Every structure is written in structure tokens, then in C-alpha cells.
């Protein structure tokens, strides 16, 4: 996300922090990044009890919470490291996990909601090749804001979309559709 914050993004951050945001609070990208990291339960650079840090640790916690039967996080972490993948990428590449479960893991990881795969393509809003390549759909569109969904939303994708859609406020959701 980027300033100005979409109302849904602001509400999620405020609920997590337990206090209202002001532009003084989110005046710098690093403060906003830490606020968003608090939503997913990871602080960039923080090491958890398994010795992992950042997004790898957060991915393992989200996988452990969403997968049944429970995943052996030590085994997943080791296998992912050997393959040069993140834990979530390893589980996805291994197969056997439905797109719906992977979407729930990503939603938990990024503090996003789930969106059904019913949205209209964002090809009219974004360049068609870009929208199709990332599976971006429009969940809701207002006059000054839009809610988009993708099966693999990432901070980099969000940054690219915000630069294409400025000055619209953008919020994200995860949908389980695969490419």
C-alpha cells in the first residue's frame, strides 16, 4: 500500500495497533512497513524461536496454522532452504495443497482478506498483460479507491500497481485462482 491509505488498510492497521493512525504516525515508509509487519506477526529482522527471521518465520507460522494435518515446520524450513525457496514456495511447489488453502495462508501472512474468484479482470484498469500475468481481479471499485485481489499478492506487486493507479487508493485481498 502507499499513501493515501485505502480505508480498509487503515482500519486493519488501526485494529492491530489499537489506536488511530495519523499522517504523523505513518509519515515514513519504515514506520508503515513495521505497522504492516505487526499485522502478520513478524517484524523485519526479528528472529523467532526456530532461528528463522522475517518472512520465512511468518510463512512457517501461517502454514502451521492453516495446514491440516499440522506441518512439521523444521522439515519444511530445511527443505525450503535446500531448494533455495521460501517455506510457502516450497509447499506450493511440492503440490498436494489446494489453491484455497494456499490463499488462506497468504491472507494470514499479509493480513489480507480472502476474495472469491468472482472478480472481474483488472485488464481494463491495469495493462492487460500485467493483469493477466499476475491474476489481478477487481473486487470493488469506487471513485477514488479500488480493492484488488490476486493469488500471489506481494509487496512488489502492490508497489507496481500503486504506481500505475495513482492517485487511486488501493487495498488488496487474496483469491485462490491459479494461473
C-alpha positions in Angstrom: 0.0 0.0 0.0 1.0 3.6 -0.3 -0.3 6.9 1.0 -3.0 7.9 0.8 -4.1 4.7 2.6 -7.2 2.8 1.5 -9.8 2.9 4.3 -9.6 -0.9 4.6 -5.8 -0.8 5.0 -6.1 1.9 7.6 -8.8 0.0 9.5 -6.6 -3.1 9.6 -3.6 -1.3 10.9 -5.6 0.7 13.5 -7.3 -2.5 14.7 -3.9 -4.2 15.1 -2.2 -1.3 16.8 -5.3 -0.4 18.9 -5.0 3.3 18.1 -5.9 5.6 15.3 -3.3 6.5 12.7 -2.4 10.0 11.8 -0.1 11.1 9.0 2.5 11.8 11.7 2.3 8.1 12.6 2.8 6.8 9.1 5.0 9.6 7.9 7.8 7.4 6.8 7.8 4.1 4.8 9.7 2.3 7.5 7.0 3.1 10.1 4.3 1.9 7.8 6.3 -1.2 6.9 6.7 -2.1 10.6 2.9 -1.4 11.2 2.1 -3.8 8.4 4.6 -6.4 9.7 2.8 -6.3 13.0 -0.3 -7.4 11.3 1.3 -10.6 10.0 3.1 -11.2 13.3 6.6 -10.6 12.0 8.9 -7.7 12.5 11.5 -7.4 9.7 14.9 -8.7 11.0 13.4 -10.3 14.1 14.4 -13.8 14.9 11.8 -16.3 16.2 12.3 -19.4 18.4 13.2 -21.6 15.4 16.1 -19.3 14.5 14.3 -18.1 11.4 13.6 -14.4 10.8 11.4 -12.1 8.7 9.1 -13.5 6.2 10.4 -17.1 6.4 9.3 -17.3 10.0 6.0 -15.6 9.3 5.3 -18.1 6.4 6.0 -21.1 8.7 3.6 -19.7 11.3 0.9 -19.2 8.7 1.5 -22.7 7.2 1.4 -24.3 10.6 -1.9 -22.5 11.4 -3.6 -23.3 8.1 -2.5 -26.8 7.1 -4.1 -30.0 8.4 -2.5 -32.2 9.5 -0.1 -29.8 11.1 3.1 -29.2 9.1 6.5 -30.1 10.5 7.9 -26.6 10.3 11.5 -27.8 10.9 11.3 -30.2 7.9 9.7 -27.6 5.7 12.2 -24.9 6.7 15.1 -27.3 6.0 13.7 -28.5 2.6 12.9 -24.9 1.6 16.5 -23.8 2.4 18.0 -26.7 0.4 15.8 -25.7 -2.6 16.5 -22.0 -2.3 12.8 -21.3 -1.8 10.7 -19.7 0.9 8.7 -22.1 3.0 5.5 -21.2 1.2 7.1 -21.5 -2.2 8.4 -25.0 -1.2 5.0 -26.2 0.0 3.3 -24.8 -3.2 6.0 -26.5 -5.4 5.6 -29.8 -3.6 2.0 -30.0 -4.7 -0.9 -31.6 -2.8 -2.1 -28.3 -1.2 -5.2 -26.8 -2.7 -5.2 -23.2 -4.1 -7.8 -22.3 -1.5 -5.5 -23.3 1.4 -2.6 -21.5 -0.2 -4.8 -18.4 -0.5 -5.7 -18.7 3.2 -2.0 -19.0 4.1 -1.2 -15.9 2.1 -4.1 -14.0 3.5 -3.0 -14.8 7.0 0.6 -13.9 6.2 -0.1 -10.5 4.8 -3.1 -9.6 7.0 -5.5 -9.6 4.0 -9.0 -10.9 3.5 -10.0 -13.7 1.1 -11.9 -12.9 -2.0 -13.8 -15.4 -4.0 -12.6 -16.0 -7.6 -15.5 -14.0 -9.0 -14.0 -10.6 -9.5 -13.8 -9.1 -12.9 -10.3 -9.0 -14.6 -8.4 -5.8 -13.9 -7.3 -5.7 -17.5 -9.5 -2.6 -18.1 -7.9 -0.9 -15.1 -4.3 -2.2 -15.5 -2.4 -3.1 -18.6 -4.0 -6.4 -19.8 -0.8 -8.4 -19.9 0.2 -7.2 -16.5 -3.3 -8.0 -15.0 -3.3 -11.5 -16.6 0.3 -12.3 -15.7 -0.4 -11.7 -12.0 -4.1 -12.9 -12.0 -5.3 -9.5 -10.7 -9.0 -9.0 -10.4 -11.2 -6.1 -9.3 -13.2 -6.9 -6.1 -14.7 -3.4 -5.7 -14.1 -0.1 -7.4 -15.2 3.3 -6.1 -14.5 6.8 -7.4 -11.2 7.2 -5.5 -10.4 3.7 -4.3 -10.2 0.1 -5.6 -9.9 -3.3 -3.9 -7.9 -5.7 -6.0 -7.2 -9.4 -5.4 -4.5 -11.8 -6.7 -3.5 -15.3 -5.9 0.1 -14.2 -5.0 0.0 -10.6 -3.8 3.4 -9.4 -2.9 4.8 -6.0 -1.7 6.5 -5.6 -5.1 3.3 -6.3 -7.0 1.4 -3.8 -4.7 4.1 -1.2 -5.3 3.9 -1.6 -9.1 0.1 -1.4 -9.1 0.0 1.7 -6.9 2.4 3.4 -9.3 0.1 2.5 -12.2 -3.1 3.6 -10.5 -2.0 6.8 -8.7 -3.9 8.7 -7.3 -6.4 5.8 -6.5 -6.3 4.3 -3.0 -5.6 0.6 -3.3 -6.4 -2.3 -1.0 -5.7 -5.9 -1.6 -7.3 -9.3 -1.0 -6.2 -12.8 -1.9 -8.1 -15.1 -4.2 -7.4 -18.8 -4.7 -7.3 -18.8 -8.5 -4.2 -20.3 -10.1 -2.7 -19.2 -13.4 
